[in-house]
Structures are given as structure tokens and as C-alpha cells.
């Protein structure tokens, strides 16, 4: 729902804008009258003195990552709070939740609000979608009546499905290599004062952060969820994946040798690999891509990955480590791993058994080696002979 009704005072001076539903309510209650189909004028008795439209029409609650915590009732939470530099060049604190596996994640915040008051919960979001379109991505508003707790009140929650933009955002724009959605979700407190706000993610990583004023996104290209999916489908034939399909068959044999690719292109390739694949990335240079963690698909069992003599970012290595399933063989011999993306690496996901990783004569940050070790389950072997393991770029 968009604020597209202009609000003026009795002299015709602009106060601000409001939602169509709110405008109808003000007219119905005798606090305003329609001047046109897109303008209402407050009557002389409306309490407008030195007040803003947001305070008159609704109270805005802006997302604040510091106010949210992992929901302790959920035992599979994954994610973290972190600072990023967004596509406007500003430092922004975000809450990243979920991963590409099936770990159900919830973050929660409780607030005391005023009864019988209209509010708008406002936030920005990137990610939270998966090419297989079987993810869970929700925002929940749960009123908690006096004497209840969130468990007993949960049945009366208001749930908004954010997956595939099933609940339409106020604004949707291209944002780096992905797209950003701005949500302005109106609700009324009625006879309740205590509310819980919950974000839920599963099988897709999402980042939630404060939204700027809509005018701040004016220079960014409009991009809907459907358009984003269509462009990904069109571009997915990278590297010879047959038919541009989102899911290549098991046992694929692919060669990416002697090329320069981005982390996002690597993600596209990894996402197409099933089990028992033979993949070569020899003598490649994998450079950094700005933005979120793109989908790399399911874990791959029994595959061979050859990255010998490659130049990779730390984030690129973490993508491959997250992809590894049981019985994989990985050659990182003579690779150079830079510290780019070291603070934004993929989580390892579930441990893998029977994996062999060759890091002979590699130059690699210690944090990446630690990440690799955390992936290894039973019967694994890590070869570090001749490896140069460095810290903080030294």
C-alpha cells in the first residue's frame, strides 16, 4: 500500500501524504473532506498544529537491527548482525537471517504501542528468495493481549509472505546484482498494547535493514520480482549449462579454465552442479562482487572440483566450502586466496564426511583455513603441505 493521497490543511497548505484507507477513515469520521480523488483537506478541528503527517495519520516504526534478537524458541537459527556499505555508499547495519539449507530462522522484537492507533512498520529487504521457489520468507505482526504470551497469542498473528513478493512491496528496485524491496506495512493496534514483530527465513538468505525515504531510490532502476527471475533465467546459460535450466543434471562435466569470472558468476555455476560432477576452474581469476549471498544451490556429493593455480577471494572459497557434500575431492594446489570478502563469507552449512581438500603450496588466510576445518566431518583429509597461511593480509 502506497501513501498516494495528498493531505492539506484548511488553507490548502501541504501537510504530507497518507494511505487511501486512512484517508477514507478521516473523511468518514468528519476529520477531513475530499478535495479530489487524490487529495483530502483536514477540517478546522483537526489537531494539526506544528505536527507532521506521519504523527497525524499514523506512527511509523522503522526497522532497527539492534532491537531484534534471535527467537530462543527456535533452535535452528542462523545469521548475524553486521555492517555493510550499501549501494548508495552508506554504512548500514543489517540483520542477515537464513541460509540455503533448511534451517528455520526467526528474529523477534517486542514493543509497547498505543491502543486504537494506526502504525506503519517500515523496512528494506534484499535476498530472501530462492530460484527453486520453495523458500519461506515472512514478516509477522503478533498482538499479545494482557495475560497472554507470544505462544498463546501466535494463533492471532498477521503473517505477510515476502517470498516472490507475494505481499507486494511499496517499492522494488535493482540493487547491485540483486534487487531491493521497501515495505511499508500498515496495521491498527485496536485494544492491544503489546506487539511482537518477527522475521522468518528458511532456504534463502535475507538481509533486513532500515529503509530510506522513497525519494532516495529514485535513481535506481525499477525491477520487480518477476523481472528479476526472468533475467536470471535468461542469463543462466553461463558456462555451458544446458538449456539455461536452473537445475543441471547430476554427473555434469564442466570446464571454466583460463577465464575471469565474478563471485556472482561462480554462484551461478555452483548452483547448477548436482552430485557426482567433475568441474575444472584451473587458472581462473575470481573477482569480488558487491551485494548479498546469491543462491549456490544444494550441497553436492561425490563431486571433483579442481581450482589449481587459481586466484580467488575468501568469499569465493567459502561459497565452494558451503557447497561441498559427502565424498567430494577439491584441489586448491598453488592457489592464491585474497582477503576480499573475509568478513562476509558464507556459513559452512552442514558438515561433510569423506572429503579430501588439497591446499598444497596455497597462499590462504588463516580465517579461511579455519572455515574449511569447520566443514570437515568424519573421514576427511586436509593437505596443507607447503601452504602459506597468513593473517590480516600479511
MISE-793395 format. One line per field, with one value per residue (C-alpha): residue number from 1; residue in three letters; x, y, z. Coordinates in steps of 0.2 Angstrom, whole numbers. Example, Ala and Ser with C-alpha at 12.3 -4.5 7.8 and 13.67 -1.06 7.14 Angstrom:
<atoms>
resi = 1  2
resn = ALA  SER
c1 = 62  68
c2 = -22  -5
c3 = 39  36
</atoms>
This chain:
<atoms>
resi = 1  2  3  4  5  6  7  8  9  10  11  12  13  14  15  16  17  18  19  20  21  22  23  24  25  26  27  28  29  30  31  32  33  34  35  36  37  38  39  40  41  42  43  44  45  46  47  48  49  50  51  52  53  54  55  56  57  58  59  60  61  62  63  64  65  66  67  68  69  70  71  72  73  74  75  76  77  78  79  80  81  82  83  84  85  86  87  88  89  90  91  92  93  94  95  96  97  98  99  100  101  102  103  104  105  106  107  108  109  110  111  112  113  114  115  116  117  118  119  120  121  122  123  124  125  126  127  128  129  130  131  132  133  134  135  136  137  138  139  140  141  142  143  144  145  146  147  148  149  150  151  152  153  154  155  156  157  158  159  160  161  162  163  164  165  166  167  168  169  170  171  172  173  174  175  176  177  178  179  180  181  182  183  184  185  186  187  188  189  190  191  192  193  194  195  196  197  198  199  200  201  202  203  204  205  206  207  208  209  210  211  212  213  214  215  216  217  218  219  220  221  222  223  224  225  226  227  228  229  230  231  232  233  234  235  236  237  238  239  240  241  242  243  244  245  246  247  248  249  250  251  252  253  254  255  256  257  258  259  260  261  262  263  264  265  266  267  268  269  270  271  272  273  274  275  276  277  278  279  280  281  282  283  284  285  286  287  288  289  290  291  292  293  294  295  296  297  298  299  300  301  302  303  304  305  306  307  308  309  310  311  312  313  314  315  316  317  318  319  320  321  322  323  324  325  326  327  328  329  330  331  332  333  334  335  336  337  338  339  340  341  342  343  344  345  346  347  348  349  350  351  352  353  354  355  356  357  358  359  360  361  362  363  364  365  366  367  368  369  370  371  372  373  374  375  376  377  378  379  380  381  382  383  384  385  386  387  388  389  390  391  392  393  394
resn = UNK  UNK  UNK  UNK  UNK  UNK  UNK  UNK  UNK  UNK  UNK  UNK  UNK  UNK  UNK  UNK  UNK  UNK  UNK  UNK  UNK  UNK  UNK  UNK  UNK  UNK  UNK  UNK  UNK  UNK  UNK  UNK  UNK  UNK  UNK  UNK  UNK  UNK  UNK  UNK  UNK  UNK  UNK  UNK  UNK  UNK  UNK  UNK  UNK  UNK  UNK  UNK  UNK  UNK  UNK  UNK  UNK  UNK  UNK  UNK  UNK  UNK  UNK  UNK  UNK  UNK  UNK  UNK  UNK  UNK  UNK  UNK  UNK  UNK  UNK  UNK  UNK  UNK  UNK  UNK  UNK  UNK  UNK  UNK  UNK  UNK  UNK  UNK  UNK  UNK  UNK  UNK  UNK  UNK  UNK  UNK  UNK  UNK  UNK  UNK  UNK  UNK  UNK  UNK  UNK  UNK  UNK  UNK  UNK  UNK  UNK  UNK  UNK  UNK  UNK  UNK  UNK  UNK  UNK  UNK  UNK  UNK  UNK  UNK  UNK  UNK  UNK  UNK  UNK  UNK  UNK  UNK  UNK  UNK  UNK  UNK  UNK  UNK  UNK  UNK  UNK  UNK  UNK  UNK  UNK  UNK  UNK  UNK  UNK  UNK  UNK  UNK  UNK  UNK  UNK  UNK  UNK  UNK  UNK  UNK  UNK  UNK  UNK  UNK  UNK  UNK  UNK  UNK  UNK  UNK  UNK  UNK  UNK  UNK  UNK  UNK  UNK  UNK  UNK  UNK  UNK  UNK  UNK  UNK  UNK  UNK  UNK  UNK  UNK  UNK  UNK  UNK  UNK  UNK  UNK  UNK  UNK  UNK  UNK  UNK  UNK  UNK  UNK  UNK  UNK  UNK  UNK  UNK  UNK  UNK  UNK  UNK  UNK  UNK  UNK  UNK  UNK  UNK  UNK  UNK  UNK  UNK  UNK  UNK  UNK  UNK  UNK  UNK  UNK  UNK  UNK  UNK  UNK  UNK  UNK  UNK  UNK  UNK  UNK  UNK  UNK  UNK  UNK  UNK  UNK  UNK  UNK  UNK  UNK  UNK  UNK  UNK  UNK  UNK  UNK  UNK  UNK  UNK  UNK  UNK  UNK  UNK  UNK  UNK  UNK  UNK  UNK  UNK  UNK  UNK  UNK  UNK  UNK  UNK  UNK  UNK  UNK  UNK  UNK  UNK  UNK  UNK  UNK  UNK  UNK  UNK  UNK  UNK  UNK  UNK  UNK  UNK  UNK  UNK  UNK  UNK  UNK  UNK  UNK  UNK  UNK  UNK  UNK  UNK  UNK  UNK  UNK  UNK  UNK  UNK  UNK  UNK  UNK  UNK  UNK  UNK  UNK  UNK  UNK  UNK  UNK  UNK  UNK  UNK  UNK  UNK  UNK  UNK  UNK  UNK  UNK  UNK  UNK  UNK  UNK  UNK  UNK  UNK  UNK  UNK  UNK  UNK  UNK  UNK  UNK  UNK  UNK  UNK  UNK  UNK  UNK  UNK  UNK  UNK  UNK  UNK  UNK  UNK  UNK  UNK  UNK  UNK  UNK  UNK  UNK  UNK  UNK  UNK  UNK  UNK  UNK  UNK  UNK  UNK  UNK  UNK  UNK  UNK  UNK  UNK  UNK  UNK  UNK  UNK  UNK  UNK  UNK  UNK  UNK  UNK  UNK  UNK  UNK  UNK
c1 = 0  7  4  -3  -17  -11  -16  -18  -24  -39  -29  -23  -5  3  4  10  3  -7  -14  -31  -38  -33  -40  -57  -57  -53  -67  -79  -75  -78  -60  -57  -66  -61  -55  -52  -49  -31  -32  -41  -42  -42  -56  -53  -55  -41  -26  -13  -3  15  13  19  8  16  11  -7  -10  0  15  30  40  57  67  82  93  98  81  79  87  86  70  75  60  68  83  90  93  107  113  121  120  133  138  138  141  125  123  121  139  132  136  121  118  108  102  106  95  93  104  102  98  83  87  72  77  67  72  60  57  43  36  23  12  -4  -21  -33  -19  -13  5  16  31  44  59  70  75  87  88  75  71  77  77  69  54  52  59  50  51  39  35  24  14  8  -3  -1  -16  -15  -11  -5  12  18  15  -4  -6  3  -13  -20  -4  -4  8  14  23  38  43  42  34  18  14  18  32  29  45  56  72  88  101  118  117  101  85  79  61  54  39  28  15  0  -9  -20  -17  -36  -37  -19  -3  10  16  29  37  45  55  56  68  71  80  85  97  89  95  84  88  81  73  77  64  57  64  82  79  73  89  88  80  63  64  50  52  46  58  72  68  66  83  91  83  89  107  109  117  134  147  138  124  112  96  98  89  90  95  108  108  120  136  139  157  161  176  179  198  208  194  190  173  165  158  141  145  154  137  128  139  139  120  119  130  122  130  145  151  168  172  188  192  210  220  204  203  188  185  173  155  145  129  121  125  117  110  123  110  111  126  135  140  154  160  178  182  199  204  223  233  218  216  201  193  190  171  173  182  168  155  163  166  147  143  153  144  150  164  170  188  194  211  217  235  245  230  231  217  215  206  192  175  183  171  156  159  146  142  148  131  131  147  153  161  174  180  198  205  222  229  247  258  242  243  227  221  220  202  198  208  198  181  187  191  174  166  175  166  171  184  191  208  216  233  242  260  269  254  257  244  243  234  227  234  252
c2 = 0  17  34  42  54  72  79  98  110  121  134  122  121  104  93  77  61  46  29  28  18  31  45  36  34  53  58  46  52  70  75  79  81  75  90  77  59  61  75  77  93  92  102  116  105  93  94  99  112  110  92  81  70  54  59  64  49  35  32  24  11  9  -7  -6  -22  -18  -20  -38  -54  -72  -80  -93  -104  -108  -120  -119  -100  -95  -77  -62  -43  -34  -18  -16  -2  -2  3  21  21  22  11  2  -11  -26  -42  -56  -72  -89  -99  -110  -125  -130  -121  -112  -94  -82  -65  -56  -39  -34  -16  -7  3  14  6  10  18  16  12  8  -5  0  -9  -13  -31  -39  -58  -69  -78  -94  -100  -116  -105  -116  -104  -97  -78  -70  -54  -57  -45  -53  -44  -51  -47  -44  -61  -70  -74  -75  -94  -92  -76  -84  -90  -72  -66  -57  -65  -57  -68  -59  -74  -70  -53  -62  -47  -33  -21  -2  -1  -13  -8  -15  -15  -20  -38  -41  -31  -21  -21  -7  -12  -1  -12  -3  -10  -5  -9  -9  -14  -21  -13  -26  -32  -44  -42  -57  -60  -78  -86  -104  -110  -92  -79  -62  -45  -34  -16  2  9  27  39  33  48  41  27  37  35  16  6  -2  -21  -32  -49  -57  -47  -52  -70  -68  -60  -74  -87  -78  -76  -93  -102  -95  -108  -120  -126  -134  -126  -111  -123  -118  -136  -146  -165  -175  -180  -164  -162  -143  -133  -115  -114  -98  -86  -71  -73  -64  -71  -70  -80  -93  -94  -96  -111  -119  -118  -129  -143  -159  -174  -183  -169  -166  -147  -138  -120  -120  -104  -93  -77  -75  -57  -49  -45  -32  -37  -52  -70  -77  -94  -108  -122  -139  -147  -158  -176  -186  -171  -166  -148  -143  -125  -127  -111  -100  -83  -82  -71  -78  -76  -87  -101  -100  -102  -118  -125  -122  -132  -147  -163  -180  -188  -173  -170  -152  -147  -129  -133  -117  -106  -88  -83  -64  -57  -49  -54  -62  -53  -58  -77  -90  -101  -119  -126  -144  -154  -166  -183  -191  -175  -173  -155  -152  -135  -139  -123  -112  -95  -93  -83  -92  -87  -97  -112  -111  -111  -126  -136  -132  -140  -156  -171  -189  -197  -181  -176  -159  -157  -141  -146  -130  -119  -101  -97  -79  -67  -50  -49  -52
c3 = 0  -5  3  -13  -5  -3  14  16  30  29  20  6  13  11  27  19  11  18  13  4  18  31  20  19  38  41  30  37  55  49  52  33  16  -1  -12  -27  -29  -23  -10  7  17  36  44  56  71  67  79  66  74  71  68  54  43  50  68  62  51  58  68  58  66  57  57  69  69  87  93  86  93  88  94  108  104  88  89  71  69  58  54  61  63  53  45  26  13  3  -15  -10  -2  15  30  36  50  44  51  40  43  35  23  8  18  28  44  50  57  67  74  86  93  106  108  119  107  110  109  94  84  66  64  49  50  38  32  17  12  0  -4  4  -12  -20  -38  -33  -26  -11  2  17  19  31  42  56  67  83  95  113  124  143  152  136  130  112  111  116  105  90  83  81  71  55  43  27  14  7  -4  -23  -17  -14  -2  -14  -8  -9  -20  -29  -37  -44  -31  -36  -43  -35  -30  -15  -9  3  13  22  31  40  55  69  87  92  110  112  118  117  100  94  76  69  53  47  34  28  12  7  15  18  24  33  36  38  23  17  11  -6  -15  -11  -23  -37  -47  -46  -60  -56  -55  -50  -43  -59  -69  -58  -60  -79  -81  -70  -81  -97  -91  -83  -98  -92  -93  -104  -93  -105  -109  -97  -84  -66  -61  -72  -70  -59  -66  -76  -84  -85  -89  -84  -87  -91  -88  -77  -68  -53  -37  -44  -59  -48  -38  -54  -59  -42  -41  -57  -50  -44  -37  -45  -56  -62  -63  -68  -63  -67  -70  -67  -58  -47  -43  -29  -32  -22  -14  -5  -4  -20  -20  -23  -23  -13  -7  -20  -15  -23  -35  -40  -40  -47  -43  -46  -50  -47  -39  -28  -15  3  0  -16  -7  7  -7  -13  5  9  -7  -3  2  7  -3  -13  -19  -20  -27  -22  -26  -29  -27  -20  -9  -6  10  -1  7  23  34  23  20  18  33  31  32  37  39  26  28  17  10  3  1  -6  -1  -6  -9  -7  0  10  25  42  44  28  34  50  40  29  45  52  37  39  47  48  37  30  25  23  14  20  14  9  12  16  30  33  45  41  24  30
</atoms>
